[in-house]
Amino acid sequence: MKRLSMTRLDASTAFGPRAARRRARGAGLWLCGLLALTGTAATQDGLPLTGHQNYVTSLDFSRDGKLLVSGSADYSIRIWNVADGMLLRAIERAHDQGVNGVAFSPDGSLVASAGFDRAVRLWKVETGEPVHTFSGHFGRADDVVFSPDGKHLVSCGLDPFIKVWDVAGRAEWKTLEDAHEHGVGGVAFAANGRLLLSAGWNQEIKSWSFPAGKEQKTVLKSHDDPILCLVVDPRSRSMATGGRDGTVFVWQLPKVKKLVDFRSDVDQVHDLAFDPTGQQLVVVGMRGGVEVWDVRRARMLRRHEGHEGLVRTCRFTPDGKWLATAGEDKEIRFWKTGK
């Protein structure tokens, strides 16, 4: 399958007749590629977006599903148009070191990023201009997530803290001290923002009331190795955690009670993604491949092949029709889900 090599669009080339013709040609190629991924072909090959110069660490879709943002170890952030696969904006030096996490604000106007340089940053989606840099992490910043109302941004990384930032006030709002010894593998909101969940390198899972930041429950030693990722299903009924030991645990919310667990073939689990129904869970990690699991039965449904090396990140489109994955091979691939 032909790979599409996307180029940066700036103010001088984004408009006019030539740009329109380029967008039309790009849209045709992209849509032809998407059509080619229906049926069993989707389990064999994914359509790649290329442009990053180092491995892709993180992905996120805007709430309306029109935009995709990617972060990379090449220090850059890229924003893509999902409809035609064109690169809308490239922020080439977003961080002084690699970008570890990216997230759209609920209204789609901002992108937040977390970097190896310990910084957490805000960017305007429309222009790519920097808005603010939050400082306070002692170790690398790995993950960022907006509260559902967009008022707060939560970040975590390779230090014991969970930082909560006031988005409008551009200031630190709260620090959850000593949240997890050694580091925090992931954070996520549930229950319409009233519950914050975190998973740590110390194998603990914690739930916090929000915005009070009061610890509600701690689950000790769920995994045998550090927990590298945490995800909540869109309906806030369950949560999944993935460990460096290759195991995946699924938990009932809000009680944080274990429902099922299974061992993945990807070895270290680097990211997880629930489909919009919460019934399927995607697992990606060290050994490559993209696994899709039936959550209730703890049974693998299918495995997508196409990436070379570690697969670092995965996200469903909001409608659940497409799955995006990316990793060590510097490519972003789309897979048809059949929904």
KAUR-V701668 format. One line per field, one symbol per residue. ss: DSSP state (H for helix, E for strand, L for the rest). burial: b if it has 24 or more other C-alpha atoms within 12 Angstrom, else e. A space follows every 50 residues. Layout:
# KAUR-V701668
ss = ???
burial = ???
This chain:
# KAUR-V701668
ss = LLLEELLLLLLLLLLLHHHHHHHHHHHHHHHHHHHHLLHHHHHLLLEEEE LLLLLEEEEEELLLLLEEEEEELLLLEEEEELLLLLEEEEELLLLLLLEE EEEELLLLLEEEEEELLLLEEEEELLLLLEEEEELLLLLLEEEEEELLLL LEEEEEELLLLEEEEELLLLEEEEEELLLLLLLEEEEEEEHHHLEEEEEE LLLLEEEEELLLLLEEEEELLLLLLLEEEEEELLLLLEEEEEELLLEEEE EELLLLEEEEEEELLLLLEEEEEELLLLLEEEEEELLLLEEEEELLLLEE EEEELLLLLLEEEEEELLLLLEEEEEELLLLEEEEELLL
burial = eeebebbbbeeeeeeeeeeeeebeebeebbeebbeebbeebbbbbbbbbb bbebbbbbbbbbbebebbbbbbbbbbbbbbbbbbbbbbbbbbbbbebbbb bbbbbbebebbbbbbbbbbbbbbbbeebebbbbbbbbebbbbbbbbbbeb bbbbbbbbbbbbbbbbbeeebbbebbeebbebbbbbbbbbbebebbbbbb bbbbbbbbebbebebebbbeebbebbbbbbbbbbebbbbbbbbbbbbbbb bbbbbbbeebbbbbbbbbbbbbbbbbebbbbbbbbbbbbbbbbbbeebee eebbbbbbebbbbbbbbbebebbbbbbbbbbbbbbbbee
